[in-house]
């Protein structure tokens, strides 16, 4: 314990930094009111009727707003607060995951995106019924639902932590209040409201992060001070080239594992694909994709530098050791109050930026879930189509119901012991690995059949559920620790109670309970989880399919990746010749018609 009668206590310092004033609340409230106004505009003033308008914006949206919406949806509060914490605690190695993001752009642009866009889907999982059967479509939709319900509560919880740090307001008070606004504009405005609120929120996110890094660097004495202090502590580093999959961060895990994890999020996840489908053509979708890649890399770089800045400020008095920051992901909000606390309105802008990231992700998830419930869970089992009013009511009820469930699940998120960046990637891989495996089998391996996809998907889900839950339980109980960078409390100017067995002081991979040492597989780096799930799914699916072979000639080439189509033959060459004669204008138009007819038959027939 470090104490002195003349020193203030950590509690007093914490209270003194919670000076969120009227100007800050005004800025924060203005952001919420602006989002609500956009929902009112698209829900009541410029209202568009029909499922196509509500879910994919009529498929005629502009590229730039959709690009920013993709960035806002992908970069949640988890990234804004989690990435700086990751760099502060573990070093800059994590930032090499950006190379994986670049690979995602090339693979998605040439393999996955052309298939989905040319089929004119509304739900990504319609593809699974076209390629396999209705059971696989339901399996894919269930995996997406599980993933959304486990991810969104974390997305909501993280900005509430930031708000708590700067205001002292309880997490469970601010969470429902903010989520009501998000549920409202998503419910009444549909995809157009979601995209345009994301558009505004992206500028707020970038502005808030640039503000803190520029002002913080200037006050500290310049960029050279930040670089020097991080170099001295070993935080600026190149990731290990260790081939062991048990090492938390290696260059292979970051580039390959990160690539596969983000490929699932970007290429086959309804949250993201739904926005590409809202664009009029494939060329526009590819432009949006690369704008998204550039934007994400920029924001990751800014967030990573914010972590270095935080260490440069606190290199002599670590707020985690002193408990000035009660949770790891409150580091950046703590720095914000230190750097911007004296300037009215600026802390409010930062909190608005963090909540903007969360609201964009939440609204995306709610709108995507409405599409999946309507298109995948209900429509295939109805003999008569919905009236426009009934479909509209059903989609809005889905948004409200899921929003309420996710707010309730926030109570469980705060009980976990993991850093949220790792926790979100770990839990999401329960479903992301099997989902990516099923879609990749369909698009890349023509001889995989429905039985193989089903058994492979269920096997992958079961295996990853066991692995992820067991590993997270071991981490939460303290049985597994990870190597962390050194910190100091020698320069603290306030008194604090020293806590024994601080996470930062425990040696890496320490086992706190010798009688229940976790299995070696539980130590697998979280970055390999999605890869593992996809490989298990594809391996089982391929073996089952080879045992029960299927005639490849029956496949529509439009269901496969573009580079594979020339190797597949259509089942009826004479029919192709007739279609060519009837539609001489464009080969693309001919094959588009074939796939679109197939989709119409699936949706109309029961």
Long-range contacts (C-beta under 8 A, 24 or more apart in sequence): 1-495, 1-496, 1-497, 1-498, 2-489, 2-492, 2-495, 2-496, 2-498, 3-495, 3-496, 4-495, 7-493, 7-494, 7-495, 8-493, 8-494, 8-495, 9-494, 9-495, 9-496, 10-322, 10-323, 10-324, 10-494, 10-495, 10-496, 10-497, 12-494, 13-324, 13-494, 14-324, 15-168, 17-166, 17-334, 17-337, 17-338, 17-341, 18-165, 18-166, 18-167, 18-168, 18-337, 19-337, 19-341, 20-166, 20-167, 20-347, 20-348, 20-351, 21-344, 22-344, 23-344, 23-345, 23-348, 24-166, 24-344, 24-345, 24-346, 24-347, 24-348, 24-351, 25-348, 26-345, 26-348, 27-345, 27-348, 27-349, 27-352, 28-348, 28-351, 28-352, 28-355, 30-352, 31-201, 31-204, 31-352, 31-355, 31-356, 32-178, 32-181, 32-355, 34-200, 35-181, 35-182, 35-185, 35-197, 35-200, 35-201, 35-359, 36-181, 36-184, 36-185, 38-185, 38-189, 38-193, 38-196, 38-197, 38-200, 39-184, 39-185, 39-186, 39-187, 39-188, 39-189, 39-193, 39-197, 40-185, 40-188, 40-189, 41-189, 41-193, 42-188, 42-189, 42-190, 42-192, 42-193, 42-196, 43-185, 43-187, 43-188, 43-189, 43-190, 43-193, 44-188, 46-192, 48-190, 48-192, 49-388, 49-392, 50-388, 51-122, 51-374, 51-388, 51-391, 51-392, 51-395, 52-122, 53-190, 53-191, 53-192, 54-190, 54-191, 54-370, 54-392, 54-395, 55-122, 55-190, 55-191, 55-274, 55-367, 55-370, 55-371, 55-374, 55-375, 55-395, 56-122, 56-191, 56-274, 56-277, 56-278, 56-371, 57-190, 57-191, 57-192, 57-195, 57-278, 58-278, 59-120, 59-277, 59-278, 59-279, 59-280, 60-278, 60-280, 61-191, 61-192, 61-195, 61-278, 61-279, 61-280, 63-279, 63-284, 63-287, 63-288, 63-291, 64-291, 65-195, 65-196, 65-198, 65-199, 66-195, 66-275, 66-276, 66-278, 66-279, 66-288, 67-287, 67-288, 67-291, 67-292, 67-295, 68-198, 68-199, 68-202, 68-203, 68-291, 68-295, 69-194, 69-195, 69-198, 69-199, 69-202, 69-275, 69-360, 69-364, 70-272, 70-275, 70-288, 70-289, 70-291, 70-292, 70-295, 71-198, 71-202, 71-291, 71-292, 71-295, 71-296, 71-299, 72-198, 72-199, 72-201, 72-202, 72-205, 72-356, 72-357, 72-360, 72-361, 73-198, 73-271, 73-272, 73-275, 73-360, 73-361, 73-364, 74-265, 74-266, 74-272, 74-292, 74-296, 74-361, 75-205, 75-296, 75-299, 75-357, 76-155, 76-158, 76-357, 76-358, 76-360, 76-361, 77-155, 77-158, 77-159, 77-162, 77-354, 77-355, 77-357, 77-358, 77-361, 78-154, 78-155, 78-158, 78-420, 78-421, 78-424, 79-299, 79-300, 79-303, 79-357, 79-421, 80-205, 80-209, 80-303, 80-332, 80-353, 80-354, 80-357, 81-158, 81-159, 81-161, 81-162, 81-329, 81-330, 81-331, 81-332, 81-333, 81-354, 81-420, 82-158, 82-329, 82-419, 82-420, 82-421, 82-424, 83-300, 83-303, 83-304, 83-306, 83-307, 83-421, 84-303, 84-304, 84-306, 84-307, 84-309, 84-310, 84-331, 84-332, 85-307, 85-328, 85-329, 85-331, 85-332, 85-419, 85-421, 86-307, 86-419, 86-421, 87-235, 87-303, 87-304, 87-306, 87-307, 87-308, 87-311, 88-235, 88-307, 88-308, 88-310, 88-311, 88-331, 88-485, 89-320, 89-328, 89-419, 89-484, 89-485, 89-504, 90-248, 90-249, 90-482, 90-483, 90-484, 90-485, 91-234, 91-235, 91-236, 91-237, 91-485, 92-230, 92-235, 92-236, 92-237, 92-304, 92-307, 92-308, 93-237, 93-238, 93-239, 93-240, 93-249, 93-254, 94-249, 94-254, 94-304, 95-300, 95-301, 95-304, 96-238, 96-239, 96-251, 96-254, 96-255, 97-254, 97-255, 97-258, 97-262, 97-300, 97-527, 98-297, 98-300, 98-301, 99-254, 99-255, 99-258, 99-259, 100-254, 100-255, 100-256, 100-257, 100-258, 100-259, 100-260, 100-261, 100-262, 101-258, 101-259, 101-262, 101-293, 101-296, 101-297, 101-300, 102-293, 102-297, 103-255, 103-259, 103-263, 104-259, 104-262, 104-263, 104-266, 104-267, 104-293, 105-289, 105-290, 105-293, 107-259, 107-263, 107-267, 108-263, 108-266, 108-267, 108-289, 109-286, 109-289, 109-290, 110-561, 110-562, 110-563, 111-267, 111-443, 111-444, 111-561, 111-562, 111-563, 112-267, 112-268, 112-439, 112-443, 112-561, 113-267, 113-276, 113-282, 113-285, 113-286, 113-289, 114-282, 114-561, 114-562, 115-443, 115-558, 115-559, 115-560, 115-561, 115-562, 116-273, 116-276, 116-277, 117-276, 117-277, 117-279, 117-281, 117-282, 117-285, 118-282, 118-558, 118-588, 118-591, 118-592, 118-595, 119-558, 119-559, 119-595, 119-596, 119-599, 120-277, 120-592, 120-595, 120-596, 120-599, 121-273, 121-277, 121-599, 122-274, 122-277, 122-371, 122-375, 123-270, 123-371, 123-372, 123-375, 123-376, 124-268, 124-269, 124-270, 124-273, 124-274, 125-270, 125-372, 125-375, 125-376, 126-375, 126-376, 126-599, 126-602, 126-603, 127-439, 127-442, 127-559, 128-438, 128-439, 128-442, 128-453, 129-380, 129-602, 130-556, 130-559, 130-595, 130-598, 130-599, 130-602, 131-442, 131-443, 131-559, 132-442, 132-449, 132-450, 132-453, 132-454, 133-450, 134-380, 135-450, 135-454, 136-438, 136-450, 136-453, 136-454, 136-457, 137-376, 137-380, 138-376, 138-377, 139-438, 139-453, 139-454, 139-457, 139-458, 140-376, 140-435, 140-438, 140-439, 140-457, 141-372, 141-376, 141-377, 143-431, 143-434, 143-435, 143-457, 143-461, 144-269, 144-270, 144-368, 144-369, 144-372, 144-431, 144-435, 145-369, 145-372, 146-430, 146-431, 147-269, 147-428, 147-430, 147-431, 147-432, 147-435, 148-271, 148-365, 148-368, 148-369, 148-402, 149-402, 149-405, 149-406, 149-409, 150-427, 150-428, 150-430, 150-431, 151-365, 151-424, 151-427, 151-428, 152-361, 152-362, 152-365, 152-402, 152-406, 152-409, 153-406, 153-407, 153-409, 153-410, 153-412, 153-413, 154-413, 154-420, 154-423, 154-424, 154-427, 155-358, 155-361, 155-362, 155-365, 155-424, 156-358, 156-362, 156-406, 156-407, 156-410, 157-410, 157-413, 157-414, 157-420, 158-329, 158-354, 158-358, 158-420, 159-351, 159-354, 159-355, 159-357, 159-358, 160-410, 161-327, 161-329, 161-330, 161-333, 162-329, 162-330, 162-332, 162-333, 162-350, 162-351, 162-354, 162-355, 163-351, 163-354, 163-355, 164-330, 165-325, 165-326, 165-330, 165-333, 165-334, 165-337, 166-333, 166-336, 166-337, 166-347, 166-350, 166-351, 171-410, 171-414, 172-410, 172-411, 175-407, 175-410, 176-407, 178-355, 178-358, 178-359, 179-362, 179-403, 179-406, 179-407, 181-359, 182-359, 182-362, 182-363, 182-366, 182-403, 183-366, 183-399, 183-400, 183-403, 183-404, 185-363, 186-362, 186-363, 186-366, 186-367, 186-399, 186-403, 187-366, 187-396, 187-399, 187-400, 188-396, 190-367, 190-395, 191-274, 191-275, 191-278, 191-367, 193-363, 194-360, 194-363, 194-364, 194-367, 195-275, 195-278, 197-359, 197-360, 197-363, 198-360, 198-363, 198-364, 200-356, 201-356, 201-357, 201-359, 201-360, 202-295, 202-356, 202-360, 204-349, 204-352, 204-353, 204-356, 205-299, 205-353, 205-356, 205-357, 206-299, 206-302, 207-349, 207-353, 208-349, 208-350, 208-352, 208-353, 208-354, 208-356, 209-299, 209-302, 209-303, 209-306, 209-353, 210-302, 211-340, 211-346, 211-349, 211-350, 212-306, 212-309, 212-332, 212-335, 212-336, 212-339, 212-340, 212-350, 213-302, 213-305, 213-306, 213-309, 215-339, 215-340, 215-346, 216-306, 216-309, 216-313, 216-335, 216-339, 217-309, 219-339, 220-309, 220-312, 220-313, 225-312, 226-305, 226-308, 226-309, 226-312, 227-308, 229-311, 229-312, 229-315, 230-308, 230-311, 230-312, 233-311, 233-315, 233-485, 233-486, 234-485, 234-486, 235-308, 235-311, 235-485, 236-308, 245-524, 245-525, 245-528, 246-520, 246-523, 246-524, 246-525, 247-525, 248-482, 248-483, 248-525, 248-526, 248-527, 249-525, 249-527, 250-525, 253-525, 253-527, 253-528, 254-527, 256-531, 257-525, 257-527, 257-528, 257-529, 257-530, 257-531, 258-527, 260-436, 260-530, 260-531, 260-534, 261-425, 261-429, 261-432, 261-527, 261-529, 261-530, 261-531, 263-436, 264-432, 264-433, 264-435, 264-436, 264-530, 264-534, 265-428, 265-432, 266-292, 267-436, 267-439, 268-435, 268-436, 268-439, 269-432, 269-435, 270-368, 270-371, 270-372, 271-364, 271-365, 271-368, 274-367, 274-368, 274-371, 306-332, 306-335, 307-331, 307-332, 309-335, 310-335, 313-338, 313-339, 314-487, 315-488, 315-491, 316-488, 316-489, 316-490, 316-491, 316-492, 317-488, 317-489, 317-490, 317-491, 317-492, 317-493, 318-487, 318-488, 318-489, 318-504, 320-487, 320-502, 320-503, 320-504, 321-487, 321-489, 321-496, 321-498, 321-499, 321-502, 321-504, 321-505, 322-489, 322-492, 322-494, 322-496, 323-496, 323-497, 323-499, 324-494, 324-496, 328-419, 329-419, 329-420, 362-403, 362-406, 365-402, 365-406, 366-398, 366-399, 366-402, 366-403, 367-399, 369-398, 369-399, 369-402, 370-395, 370-396, 370-398, 370-399, 371-395, 373-398, 374-398, 379-603, 380-602, 380-603, 380-606, 381-606, 382-606, 383-606, 415-476, 416-472, 416-476, 417-475, 417-476, 417-477, 417-478, 418-472, 418-475, 418-476, 422-526, 423-472, 425-526, 425-527, 425-529, 425-530, 426-468, 426-471, 426-472, 426-526, 426-529, 427-468, 427-472, 428-530, 429-464, 429-468, 429-526, 429-529, 429-530, 429-532, 429-533, 430-461, 430-464, 430-465, 430-468, 430-469, 430-533, 431-461, 431-464, 432-530, 432-533, 433-460, 433-464, 433-529, 433-530, 433-531, 433-532, 433-533, 433-534, 433-535, 433-536, 433-537, 434-460, 434-461, 434-464, 434-533, 434-534, 434-536, 434-537, 436-530, 436-533, 436-534, 436-537, 437-533, 437-534, 437-535, 437-536, 437-537, 437-538, 437-541, 438-537, 438-541, 440-534, 440-538, 441-537, 441-538, 441-541, 441-542, 442-559, 443-559, 443-560, 443-561, 444-560, 444-561, 444-564, 445-538, 445-542, 445-545, 446-552, 446-555, 446-560, 446-564, 446-568, 447-545, 447-546, 447-549, 447-550, 447-552, 448-541, 448-542, 448-545, 448-550, 449-545, 449-548, 449-549, 449-550, 451-544, 451-545, 451-548, 452-540, 452-541, 452-542, 452-543, 452-544, 452-545, 452-546, 452-548, 453-541, 453-545, 455-540, 455-541, 455-544, 456-536, 456-537, 456-538, 456-539, 456-540, 456-541, 456-542, 456-544, 457-537, 457-541, 459-536, 459-537, 459-540, 460-533, 460-534, 460-536, 460-537, 460-540, 461-533, 463-532, 463-533, 463-536, 464-529, 464-532, 464-533, 464-536, 467-521, 467-522, 467-524, 467-529, 467-532, 468-529, 470-518, 470-519, 470-522, 471-518, 471-522, 471-523, 471-524, 471-526, 474-518, 474-522, 477-512, 477-513, 478-512, 479-511, 479-512, 479-513, 479-516, 479-517, 479-518, 480-509, 480-511, 480-518, 480-522, 480-523, 481-506, 481-507, 481-508, 481-509, 481-510, 482-508, 482-509, 483-508, 483-509, 484-508, 556-594, 556-595, 556-598, 557-591, 558-591, 558-592, 558-594, 558-595, 559-595
